[in-house]
Structures are given as C-alpha cells and as structure tokens.
Amino acid sequence: MLAEAQFSDVQTNLLQGAMNSAATARVYHQSKLFPAESEDSKARPVLKWAGGKARLLPVLRACLARQTFRRYFEPFLGGGALFFDLAPKTAVLNDLNSELIFCYQIVRDHPAKLFAKLKQMQVSESEFYRLRSVIPESLPPMERAARFIYLNKTCYNGLYRVNKKGQFNTPYGRNGKVSLADEDNLRGVSRLLKNARLMSEDYSSAVREAEKGDFVYLDPPYLPVGKYADFKRYTKETFFEDDHRKLADTFRELSDKGCLVLLSNSFHEKIAKLYSGFYQEVVEMPRFISCKGEGRGRVRELLVSNRPLELTQ
C-alpha cells in the first residue's frame, strides 16, 4: 500500500481515443483527496443525498481553484454540496425532483417556521411509514416540506427512490439518533438560496440561459457500473444511456458558448468515449449506498471539463 502522504498515478484503461494526451486519467487515493475538514461557518446541505458530493468537495475545489465565473448553474441539484460550498452570489438551481425543489423553496422563504415544525416531529418507524403513505400534495406547504426532510433523514441511507407512479418507496433506515434540522444551518441555507433561482424542469431548460463566463456543474444520475448500482430512479422518469449521449451534446454546446463546464459521472468507458477530446480525470471514492455487502467498496468516478483539471493547488 502506498503511503498516505503521496498521490499515486495509475494508468487507466479506456477505449482508444477516448481521452486525448492532455487528459490522461489519474486515480488519486482517498486519504489525500478527502482530508477531514474543520467546521466553519459555511452553510451545509440540509439533506442526506445518495450520490452527494460532500466527499468529493476537495477535488472539485481543486478543479475550480484557478477558475473564475459569473453565474453558477447546477441542473441536477440533489443535495447541493458544491453550491453550498462555493456560495455563489448568483445561481440557477434545478432538479427534476419537484418535491426536492419545493422543499428548498420553503427552506428559503420560511426557515424559522420549518424548523419549528421539524422540532415537533417524533422519529419512529411507525411515524416514518405513516408519513411515507401520505400524498405530499395533500399537505399544507410547511408540513409537506417537513415530511420531505423527515423521510430523507430517516430512510435507508438517504436514498430518495420512487416507483413508476412517483411514490417514495425507500424503507425505514434504523439510523439511531437522528437530527432532523439545525436551526442556524437552516438560516444559512435560506440566505444562500435567496441568491438562486429554483427550477424543476428538464436539465436542458435549466442551462438554456448560460452564457460565456458562466459555470455549469453537471452531476447527472450516474451510468450504472455494477449490478447493484441503480440509483437513477430519484424521479419516476429514469436516465438511460441515450440521455447520457444527449447530455454530452449539451456539454459541447455549453463549451462552445464559452461556459466553464465540469461534469462528474461513474468511470465507464462509454462515458469517457462520449467526452473524448475534453480533459478527464479519474478519482477513487468509497461507496456507501448498497444494501448488499458485496455492492460496497471503492468506486471510480470520472471528472470531465473543458478546462485543464488541476487536482493539486
């Protein structure tokens, strides 16, 4: 095993031509790229999110360290780890999950009332399944947002999964002690979200107004790389290989417009080939979301950008 204080360069096998010479993939070990971070005053994500980027933040920061941008666009928002970390002054945030965006709107507009509602809620398996069975649109706005946060914090591994009818169907997580919300953080998140336009549309609509000098972070549902890797069902619409091809076209269009574009996805030769000609790096991360022991372990993720990726500062 290599010393933790060093990076190790690992040659990556890809289809010929999938990466140009300026984009030779390197795999960096987790111990160096994911150091423990000290607590600070930054707002933190209010939700646990499968596929969230909290552990990848040191890498993403390094990718952006020498870059400047005007506006921030994130069309696959999820937990929003990078948005909250960068705290941009102007942002367009989108997710096809309308319940997620509705929750963020309530956090933005009524953080104190939402916190008061969350404080009243009792965590138990019976309450989880009662709330899960409720149709969210039937609830008043505050209760609807509180339900979303409650289910997210108490379900299995924060995995937001729905069936083909759009009904949330993740089981109870038995997570032990659960904190539904932090009042100070909710207020901080609220302040940041006031700088953003919140949308729940197709990703292409969310980036339509992006122009030269803007930054677009694309973090789509990943292309599955194993038989247990199926986390694309966070809305009733799924994200298939053809959708990844269309997203690669959008990436090129944004690059041609002069935007700074960064994409993260699973490391798969099909994805690498779609972005042939752009800068690519491979990073290694732990996988936590799997109900099967053999489905956990370390996974490789692919970062793609239209600017050189510098993972050291």
C-alpha positions in Angstrom: 0.0 0.0 0.0 1.3 3.5 -0.9 2.0 6.0 1.9 -1.0 8.2 2.6 1.0 11.3 2.1 1.5 10.6 -1.6 -0.5 10.6 -4.7 -0.2 7.5 -6.9 -0.5 7.7 -10.6 -2.4 4.9 -12.1 -2.8 4.3 -15.9 -6.4 3.8 -16.8 -7.6 1.5 -19.5 -10.0 3.3 -21.8 -11.1 2.8 -25.4 -8.5 4.1 -27.8 -9.2 7.8 -28.5 -11.5 8.3 -25.5 -9.0 10.7 -23.9 -6.6 13.0 -25.6 -3.0 13.4 -24.4 -3.9 16.3 -22.3 -6.4 14.3 -20.4 -4.6 11.1 -19.3 -6.5 9.7 -16.4 -5.0 9.5 -12.9 -6.5 7.8 -9.9 -5.9 9.6 -6.6 -6.2 7.8 -3.3 -8.9 8.8 -0.9 -6.6 9.6 2.1 -5.1 12.5 0.3 -8.1 13.9 -1.6 -10.6 13.6 1.2 -9.0 15.0 4.3 -11.0 15.7 7.4 -12.3 19.3 7.2 -12.6 21.7 10.1 -16.0 23.1 11.0 -16.6 26.6 9.7 -19.4 29.0 9.1 -20.4 27.7 5.7 -24.0 26.6 5.2 -24.2 22.8 4.8 -26.6 20.7 2.8 -29.9 20.2 4.7 -30.5 16.8 3.2 -28.6 13.5 3.0 -28.4 12.6 -0.6 -27.4 9.4 -2.3 -24.6 10.4 -4.8 -24.0 13.6 -2.8 -20.7 15.3 -3.4 -19.5 16.1 0.1 -16.6 13.7 0.0 -15.6 14.9 -3.5 -15.6 18.6 -2.5 -11.8 18.8 -2.0 -11.3 17.5 -5.6 -14.0 19.8 -7.0 -12.5 22.8 -5.2 -9.1 22.0 -6.7 -10.6 21.8 -10.2 -12.0 25.2 -9.7 -9.2 26.9 -7.8 -7.8 28.8 -10.8 -11.1 29.5 -12.4 -13.5 32.5 -12.2 -17.1 32.6 -13.3 -20.1 35.0 -13.3 -23.1 32.8 -12.6 -23.4 29.3 -11.2 -25.7 26.7 -12.9 -26.5 23.3 -11.4 -29.2 21.5 -13.3 -29.0 18.2 -11.3 -29.0 19.8 -7.8 -29.7 16.9 -5.4 -28.2 17.8 -2.0 -26.3 20.8 -3.5 -23.0 20.2 -1.7 -20.9 22.1 -4.3 -23.4 25.0 -4.4 -23.3 25.4 -0.6 -19.5 25.1 -0.5 -18.9 27.7 -3.2 -21.7 30.0 -2.0 -22.1 31.9 -5.3 -23.7 35.3 -5.4 -25.9 34.3 -8.4 -27.2 30.8 -9.2 -29.7 28.9 -11.2 -30.5 25.6 -9.4 -32.7 22.9 -10.9 -33.8 19.3 -10.2 -36.4 17.2 -11.9 -37.5 16.1 -8.4 -40.3 18.6 -7.8 -40.6 17.6 -4.1 -37.0 18.5 -3.6 -37.3 21.9 -5.2 -40.5 22.6 -3.2 -38.6 21.8 0.0 -35.8 24.2 -0.9 -38.4 26.9 -1.6 -39.8 26.5 1.9 -36.3 26.5 3.4 -35.5 29.7 1.5 -38.7 31.5 2.4 -39.6 30.2 5.9 -36.6 28.7 7.7 -37.8 29.5 11.2 -41.3 28.1 10.8 -39.9 25.0 9.1 -37.5 24.4 12.0 -40.4 24.8 14.5 -42.3 22.2 12.6 -39.4 19.8 12.5 -38.8 20.1 16.2 -42.3 18.8 16.9 -41.8 15.6 14.9 -41.0 12.3 16.6 -38.7 9.8 14.9 -40.0 6.3 14.9 -40.6 3.5 12.4 -44.3 3.7 12.7 -44.3 7.5 12.1 -42.0 7.0 9.1 -44.4 4.7 7.3 -47.4 6.8 8.2 -45.7 9.9 6.6 -44.5 7.8 3.7 -48.1 6.8 2.9 -49.3 10.4 2.8 -49.7 12.1 -0.6 -47.4 15.1 -0.3 -49.7 17.4 -2.4 -52.5 16.9 0.2 -50.4 18.6 2.9 -50.1 22.3 3.8 -46.8 23.7 2.4 -44.9 23.7 5.8 -45.9 20.1 6.6 -45.1 19.0 3.0 -41.5 20.3 3.3 -41.1 18.9 6.8 -42.3 15.5 5.6 -39.7 15.5 2.8 -36.9 16.3 5.2 -38.1 13.8 7.8 -38.3 10.9 5.2 -34.9 11.9 3.8 -33.2 11.9 7.2 -34.8 8.7 8.5 -34.9 6.5 5.4 -32.3 4.0 4.4 -29.0 5.8 3.6 -30.8 9.0 2.5 -31.7 7.2 -0.7 -34.6 9.1 -2.4 -36.2 6.5 -4.7 -39.6 6.4 -6.2 -41.7 3.8 -8.1 -43.1 4.3 -11.6 -46.1 6.1 -10.1 -43.7 8.6 -8.5 -44.4 7.4 -4.9 -41.5 7.4 -2.5 -40.7 3.8 -1.6 -37.4 3.7 0.3 -37.7 1.7 3.6 -37.0 3.0 7.1 -33.3 3.3 7.9 -33.0 2.4 11.6 -30.4 5.2 11.7 -30.2 5.5 15.5 -30.2 9.1 16.8 -31.4 11.4 14.0 -31.2 15.2 13.9 -33.9 16.5 11.6 -32.5 20.0 11.3 -30.0 22.6 12.7 -31.7 26.0 13.1 -28.5 28.0 12.4 -27.7 26.0 9.3 -31.3 26.3 8.0 -31.0 30.0 8.3 -27.7 30.0 6.5 -29.1 27.8 3.7 -32.0 30.1 3.4 -29.8 33.1 2.9 -27.8 31.3 0.2 -30.9 30.2 -1.6 -32.2 33.7 -1.8 -29.4 34.3 -4.3 -30.7 31.5 -6.5 -33.5 30.9 -9.0 -35.0 27.5 -8.2 -36.4 25.4 -11.0 -37.9 21.9 -11.5 -37.6 21.3 -15.3 -35.5 19.3 -17.7 -31.8 20.0 -17.3 -31.6 21.5 -20.8 -34.1 24.2 -19.8 -32.1 24.9 -16.7 -28.9 25.8 -18.7 -30.5 27.5 -21.6 -29.6 30.9 -20.4 -26.0 30.0 -19.6 -23.5 32.3 -21.4 -19.8 32.9 -21.8 -18.2 33.3 -18.4 -20.8 31.2 -16.5 -20.0 28.0 -14.7 -22.2 24.9 -15.2 -21.8 21.8 -13.0 -23.4 18.7 -14.4 -23.9 15.8 -11.9 -26.4 13.6 -13.6 -27.7 10.2 -12.4 -24.7 8.0 -12.9 -24.4 5.3 -15.6 -24.6 2.1 -13.5 -21.3 0.2 -13.5 -22.4 -2.8 -11.4 -25.4 -5.0 -10.8 -26.2 -3.1 -7.6 -25.6 0.3 -8.9 -29.1 1.5 -9.8 -29.8 4.9 -8.3 -31.3 6.7 -11.3 -34.8 6.3 -10.0 -34.9 9.5 -8.0 -37.9 10.6 -10.1 -40.4 8.4 -11.9 -38.5 9.2 -15.1 -35.2 7.3 -15.5 -31.9 8.4 -17.0 -30.8 6.0 -19.7 -27.7 5.7 -22.0 -29.4 7.8 -24.6 -29.9 10.5 -22.1 -26.2 10.5 -21.3 -25.5 10.9 -25.1 -27.8 13.9 -25.2 -26.2 15.4 -22.1 -22.8 15.1 -23.8 -24.2 17.1 -26.7 -25.4 19.8 -24.2 -21.9 19.8 -22.6 -20.4 20.6 -26.0 -22.9 23.3 -26.7 -22.1 25.0 -23.4 -18.4 24.7 -24.1 -18.9 26.3 -27.5 -20.7 29.2 -25.8 -17.7 29.9 -23.6 -19.1 28.4 -20.4 -16.8 26.7 -17.9 -18.3 23.2 -17.7 -17.5 20.4 -15.2 -19.2 17.0 -15.2 -19.0 14.1 -12.7 -20.1 10.6 -13.6 -19.2 7.0 -13.0 -16.0 5.8 -14.6 -17.2 3.8 -17.5 -15.6 3.6 -21.0 -18.9 4.6 -22.6 -19.0 7.8 -20.7 -15.3 8.5 -21.3 -15.8 8.0 -25.0 -18.8 10.4 -25.1 -16.5 13.2 -23.8 -13.5 12.3 -26.0 -11.5 15.5 -26.6 -12.2 17.1 -23.2 -10.0 17.0 -20.1 -10.7 13.9 -18.0 -9.5 12.7 -14.6 -10.5 9.6 -12.6 -10.8 9.7 -8.8 -11.4 6.9 -6.4 -14.1 7.1 -3.8 -15.8 4.8 -1.2 -19.3 3.6 -2.0 -21.8 3.6 0.9 -25.1 3.2 -0.8 -25.8 -0.5 -1.1 -27.9 -3.0 0.7 -25.6 -5.8 -0.4 -22.2 -6.1 1.3 -20.6 -7.0 -2.0 -22.0 -3.9 -3.6 -20.0 -1.6 -1.3 -16.3 -0.8 -1.5 -14.3 1.6 -3.6 -15.6 3.1 -6.9 -14.0 5.2 -9.6 -15.6 8.4 -10.7 -14.9 10.4 -13.8 -14.5 14.1 -13.9 -14.7 15.9 -17.3 -14.1 19.6 -18.1 -13.5 21.8 -21.0 -10.6 23.4 -19.0 -7.5 21.7 -17.7 -8.2 19.8 -14.5 -5.6 20.6 -11.8 -6.2 18.4 -8.8 -3.4 19.9 -6.8 -3.0 23.5 -5.7 
